[in-house]
Amino acid sequence: MRELQKKTAFIAVFLQTILNITLTILAMILVVFLLKKTVFIFDVLLIRNEEVSYFYLAEGIIVYFLYFEFISLIIKYFTHDYHFPLRYFIYIGITAIIRLIIIDHENPLTILLYALAIVLLVFALLIANHSNIKDNEPLD
């Protein structure tokens, strides 16, 4: 029985190490994309003399925040004992839906459905935060 426990512990440590390495690589890739998006935003705002669509610029800024949120999620994973906080996934979902509203704003029914999805995610966030407060867990 002891041998089985040692093997399962080794497998868990091995898989955790692989996960940590791949998340670190993903974080580095996201940082590169974040820097590229920063250059894009500065290029659109300061360098280009042509008029740019506000929707195009707003979409770029929202994508910038999505990269930022994913990097923050990976940081929280490493600082909270290899655990992804649920709230960060909800934040990412809300930001992604806002991006969809900015990009696809032709059909009013679609916008209404996206808005309802945001309301649903906000309620989920309230429930998640309420359960954290109830359990006396500090919010990050």
C-alpha positions, 0 to 999 in steps of 0.5 A: 500500500505504501508503494502505491501511495509513493507512486501516486504522489510522484505522479501528482508532483510530476503532473503539477511540475508539467502544469507549472512549466506550461503555465509559465510558458503561457504567461511569457507568451501572453506578456509578449502579446500584451507588449505587442498590444501596447505598441499597437495602442500607442501606434493608433493613438500617437503615431498614426495621422489617419482617423481610426474607428473608435470601435477598432481602438476600443476592441484593442483596449479590451483585448489588452485587458483580457491579456492583463486578466489572464496574466493576473490569473496565472499570477494568482495561481502561483501565489495561492497554492496552485489554485485558480480563483473563480472570480478571475474567470468571471472577470474574464468572461465579463470582459470577453462579452463586453468585447463581443458587444463592441465588435458585434453590435449590429443585431439588437437581440444579440446585444440583449443576450450578451447583456443578459449574460453579463448580468448572469455573470455579475450575479455569479460574482456576487454569489462567489464573493458572498460565499467567500465572505461567509467563509471568512476567506479574504478576497484577493 
